[in-house]
């Protein structure tokens, strides 16, 4: 799993998990993941760590192997960074910064 924080020019800040162990049958319209999957773990930790922050799944960017959450535009950048770091550390991964397409 790769966890990345990114601010695209046309959206709010995004917290992205890539290279998830989704089954080949995974589809955003009929998700099929178990509670021990990386997707489940990531999505639960994002929600647990959010507390008072408004963060929601970015359904148009969800894909097999990728989970994306979008932060509300009113959240302070320090709070966004703190949340993202907390999620990554809780899961035992380094938080990367930047665009997925440019780095990959």
KOLDRENVO-144422 format. One line per 2 residues: number of its first residue (from 1); their letters; for each residue z, y, x of N, C-alpha, C. Coordinates in nm, 4 decimals. Layout:
residues N
NUM	a	Z:Y:X:Z:Y:X:Z:Y:X; ...
//
This chain:
residues 104
1	xx	0.0000:-0.1173:0.0842:0.0000:0.0000:0.0000:0.0000:0.1243:0.0893; -0.0771:0.2219:0.0491:-0.0798:0.3525:0.1152:-0.0385:0.4552:0.0109
3	xx	0.0572:0.5416:0.0456:0.1023:0.6448:-0.0466:0.0603:0.7799:0.0113; -0.0060:0.8589:-0.0732:-0.0657:0.9838:-0.0266:-0.0344:1.0965:-0.1255
5	xx	-0.0048:1.2146:-0.0723:0.0132:1.3350:-0.1522:-0.1071:1.4243:-0.1253; -0.1691:1.4729:-0.2323:-0.2955:1.5458:-0.2172:-0.3064:1.6553:-0.3225
7	xx	-0.3590:1.7705:-0.2821:-0.3863:1.8777:-0.3775:-0.5368:1.9036:-0.3795; -0.6075:1.8473:-0.4780:-0.7516:1.8725:-0.4881:-0.7770:2.0138:-0.5393
9	xx	-0.8961:2.0667:-0.5162:-0.9249:2.2035:-0.5593:-0.9268:2.2214:-0.7116; -0.9482:2.1148:-0.7867:-0.9637:2.1289:-0.9318:-0.8506:2.0674:-1.0133
11	xx	-0.7472:2.0168:-0.9490:-0.6347:1.9554:-1.0206:-0.5037:1.9995:-0.9571; -0.3947:1.9639:-1.0230:-0.2621:1.9861:-0.9669:-0.2388:1.8849:-0.8550
13	xx	-0.1237:1.8960:-0.7884:-0.0873:1.8012:-0.6841:-0.0908:1.6594:-0.7401; -0.1384:1.5648:-0.6601:-0.1471:1.4243:-0.6991:-0.0666:1.3376:-0.6029
15	xx	0.0026:1.2390:-0.6575:0.0693:1.1364:-0.5774:-0.0095:1.0080:-0.6005; -0.0640:0.9533:-0.4930:-0.1599:0.8429:-0.5022:-0.1083:0.7219:-0.4251
17	xx	-0.1189:0.6052:-0.4882:-0.0944:0.4783:-0.4183:-0.2285:0.4063:-0.4127; -0.2691:0.3681:-0.2926:-0.3972:0.2997:-0.2726:-0.3724:0.1586:-0.2191
19	xx	-0.4754:0.0790:-0.2250:-0.4746:-0.0579:-0.1736:-0.3643:-0.1418:-0.2370; -0.3455:-0.1234:-0.3684:-0.2481:-0.2026:-0.4421:-0.3006:-0.3434:-0.4637
21	xx	-0.2105:-0.4371:-0.4820:-0.2475:-0.5779:-0.4960:-0.2839:-0.6163:-0.6402; -0.3621:-0.5315:-0.7072:-0.4026:-0.5600:-0.8454:-0.4921:-0.6833:-0.8511
23	xx	-0.4794:-0.7621:-0.9586:-0.5692:-0.8773:-0.9746:-0.7112:-0.8293:-1.0051; -0.8075:-0.9138:-0.9815:-0.9487:-0.8760:-1.0019:-0.9786:-0.8402:-1.1467
25	xx	-0.8943:-0.8828:-1.2396:-0.9162:-0.8540:-1.3809:-0.8509:-0.7236:-1.4260; -0.7852:-0.6505:-1.3341:-0.7170:-0.5272:-1.3737:-0.8169:-0.4246:-1.4233
27	xx	-0.7799:-0.3568:-1.5311:-0.8630:-0.2515:-1.5891:-0.7675:-0.1485:-1.6478; -0.7964:-0.0219:-1.6358:-0.7017:0.0794:-1.6847:-0.6832:0.0747:-1.8352
29	xx	-0.7777:0.0145:-1.9073:-0.7661:0.0041:-2.0521:-0.6898:-0.1201:-2.0952; -0.6855:-0.2207:-2.0085:-0.6106:-0.3431:-2.0363:-0.5389:-0.3839:-1.9082
31	xx	-0.4347:-0.3083:-1.8719:-0.3665:-0.3404:-1.7464:-0.3036:-0.4793:-1.7501; -0.3110:-0.5468:-1.6383:-0.2552:-0.6818:-1.6297:-0.1808:-0.6946:-1.4974
33	xx	-0.0633:-0.6360:-1.4908:0.0160:-0.6482:-1.3690:0.1573:-0.6921:-1.4064; 0.2176:-0.7596:-1.3132:0.3513:-0.8143:-1.3364:0.4572:-0.7219:-1.2764
35	xx	0.5809:-0.7478:-1.3103:0.6900:-0.6624:-1.2614:0.7120:-0.6743:-1.1106; 0.6546:-0.7746:-1.0471:0.6683:-0.7854:-0.9013:0.5447:-0.7332:-0.8277
37	xx	0.4506:-0.6726:-0.8995:0.3295:-0.6194:-0.8349:0.3590:-0.4850:-0.7686; 0.2768:-0.4474:-0.6729:0.2919:-0.3188:-0.6058:0.2728:-0.2038:-0.7037
39	xx	0.1782:-0.2178:-0.7974:0.1551:-0.1132:-0.8963:0.2826:-0.0901:-0.9778; 0.3431:-0.1944:-1.0255:0.4652:-0.1829:-1.1056:0.5748:-0.1153:-1.0246
41	xx	0.5926:-0.1585:-0.9009:0.6966:-0.1012:-0.8151:0.6724:0.0479:-0.7923; 0.5488:0.0849:-0.7586:0.5155:0.2255:-0.7339:0.5390:0.3091:-0.8594
43	xx	0.4843:0.2656:-0.9715:0.4953:0.3439:-1.0938:0.6407:0.3581:-1.1399; 0.7206:0.2547:-1.1239:0.8629:0.2638:-1.1593:0.9362:0.3619:-1.0690
45	xx	0.9102:0.3560:-0.9388:0.9781:0.4453:-0.8444:0.9382:0.5905:-0.8684; 0.8123:0.6144:-0.9017:0.7665:0.7509:-0.9314:0.8451:0.8055:-1.0501
47	xx	0.8570:0.7262:-1.1541:0.9280:0.7699:-1.2753:1.0775:0.7853:-1.2503; 1.1375:0.6901:-1.1788:1.2810:0.6965:-1.1497:1.3158:0.8192:-1.0668
49	xx	1.2349:0.8496:-0.9666:1.2636:0.9605:-0.8749:1.2326:1.0973:-0.9359; 1.1579:1.1002:-1.0452:1.1137:1.2276:-1.1033:1.2284:1.3110:-1.1579
51	xx	1.3289:1.2452:-1.2158:1.4396:1.3219:-1.2722:1.3892:1.4243:-1.3728; 1.4118:1.5517:-1.3441:1.3711:1.6613:-1.4328:1.2252:1.7034:-1.4131
53	xx	1.1595:1.6535:-1.3099:1.0212:1.6931:-1.2823:0.9256:1.6364:-1.3867; 0.8252:1.7150:-1.4207:0.7225:1.6688:-1.5133:0.6068:1.6131:-1.4323
55	xx	0.5908:1.4822:-1.4397:0.4839:1.4132:-1.3677:0.4271:1.3081:-1.4625; 0.2952:1.2966:-1.4662:0.2344:1.2033:-1.5606:0.1225:1.1246:-1.4935
57	xx	0.0945:1.0055:-1.5457:-0.0170:0.9275:-1.4911:-0.1476:1.0045:-1.5087; -0.2302:1.0007:-1.4087:-0.3612:1.0657:-1.4139:-0.4629:0.9572:-1.4494
59	xx	-0.4770:0.9313:-1.5779:-0.5529:0.8163:-1.6255:-0.6995:0.8181:-1.5844; -0.7591:0.9363:-1.5719:-0.9006:0.9403:-1.5340:-0.9243:0.8995:-1.3885
61	xx	-0.8192:0.8970:-1.3068:-0.8336:0.8551:-1.1669:-0.7773:0.7162:-1.1397; -0.7169:0.6532:-1.2409:-0.6655:0.5174:-1.2242:-0.7822:0.4213:-1.2048
63	xx	-0.7659:0.3302:-1.1120:-0.8694:0.2303:-1.0844:-0.8015:0.1069:-1.0283; -0.8730:-0.0015:-1.0234:-0.8171:-0.1234:-0.9637:-0.7792:-0.0918:-0.8193
65	xx	-0.6549:-0.1169:-0.7844:-0.6072:-0.0916:-0.6486:-0.5549:0.0484:-0.6257; -0.5636:0.1371:-0.7274:-0.5214:0.2763:-0.7112:-0.4426:0.3234:-0.8328
67	xx	-0.3268:0.3828:-0.8074:-0.2461:0.4444:-0.9124:-0.2259:0.5907:-0.8750; -0.2411:0.6804:-0.9734:-0.2343:0.8234:-0.9458:-0.1457:0.8926:-1.0489
69	xx	-0.0563:0.9776:-0.9997:0.0272:1.0603:-1.0862:-0.0004:1.2064:-1.0542; 0.0013:1.2887:-1.1576:-0.0239:1.4316:-1.1427:0.1038:1.5098:-1.1730
71	xx	0.1361:1.6038:-1.0843:0.2527:1.6896:-1.1028:0.2157:1.8075:-1.1932; 0.3117:1.8547:-1.2708:0.2923:1.9740:-1.3531:0.2680:2.0939:-1.2622
73	xx	0.1851:2.1860:-1.3055:0.1482:2.3006:-1.2218:0.2656:2.3951:-1.1957; 0.3718:2.3861:-1.2743:0.4852:2.4763:-1.2566:0.5895:2.4261:-1.1565
75	xx	0.5728:2.3056:-1.1053:0.6706:2.2503:-1.0107:0.6521:2.3150:-0.8735; 0.7622:2.3524:-0.8137:0.7598:2.4119:-0.6797:0.7109:2.3092:-0.5772
77	xx	0.6367:2.3552:-0.4771:0.5818:2.2646:-0.3756:0.6916:2.1892:-0.3008; 0.8046:2.2525:-0.2746:0.9152:2.1835:-0.2062:0.9666:2.0658:-0.2895
79	xx	0.9727:2.0844:-0.4211:1.0180:1.9776:-0.5094:0.9164:1.8638:-0.5151; 0.7892:1.8994:-0.5121:0.6828:1.7977:-0.5102:0.6934:1.7149:-0.3834
81	xx	0.7045:1.7821:-0.2711:0.7140:1.7122:-0.1429:0.8391:1.6246:-0.1372; 0.9515:1.6768:-0.1836:1.0761:1.5982:-0.1836:1.0613:1.4724:-0.2686
83	xx	1.0005:1.4859:-0.3849:0.9797:1.3708:-0.4739:0.8902:1.2672:-0.4066; 0.7789:1.3116:-0.3508:0.6834:1.2203:-0.2874:0.7470:1.1473:-0.1694
85	xx	0.8236:1.2183:-0.0893:0.8924:1.1567:0.0246:0.9923:1.0523:-0.0255; 1.0666:1.0857:-0.1287:1.1659:0.9936:-0.1843:1.0997:0.8652:-0.2331
87	xx	0.9863:0.8767:-0.3033:0.9142:0.7591:-0.3525:0.8687:0.6730:-0.2349; 0.8048:0.7355:-0.1361:0.7538:0.6608:-0.0209:0.8671:0.5920:0.0558
89	xx	0.9755:0.6644:0.0808:1.0878:0.6062:0.1546:1.1527:0.4918:0.0781; 1.1677:0.5079:-0.0526:1.2286:0.4028:-0.1346:1.1462:0.2743:-0.1280
91	xx	1.0150:0.2894:-0.1237:0.9266:0.1730:-0.1166:0.9044:0.1239:0.0262; 0.9499:0.2014:0.1254:0.9373:0.1607:0.2652:0.8023:0.1901:0.3270
93	xx	0.7362:0.2966:0.2785:0.6055:0.3340:0.3331:0.6084:0.4788:0.3803; 0.5196:0.5099:0.4731:0.5035:0.6467:0.5207:0.4239:0.7251:0.4176
95	xx	0.4607:0.8513:0.3961:0.3847:0.9384:0.3075:0.2760:1.0064:0.3884; 0.1523:0.9896:0.3472:0.0394:1.0563:0.4114:-0.0001:1.1778:0.3300
97	xx	-0.0596:1.2747:0.3952:-0.1038:1.3964:0.3278:-0.2551:1.4068:0.3414; -0.3215:1.4505:0.2352:-0.4637:1.4784:0.2457:-0.5510:1.3972:0.1538
99	xx	-0.6790:1.4274:0.1597:-0.7810:1.3690:0.0727:-0.8131:1.2266:0.1121; -0.8120:1.1387:0.0161:-0.8410:0.9974:0.0373:-0.9814:0.9790:0.0936
101	xx	-1.0783:1.0444:0.0355:-1.2183:1.0247:0.0764:-1.2463:1.0758:0.2167; -1.1815:1.1833:0.2578:-1.2070:1.2383:0.3911:-1.1411:1.1561:0.5004
103	xx	-1.0298:1.0942:0.4684:-0.9538:1.0215:0.5687:-1.0037:0.8780:0.5831; -1.0395:0.8155:0.4734:-1.0774:0.6734:0.4735:-1.2069:0.6498:0.5483
//
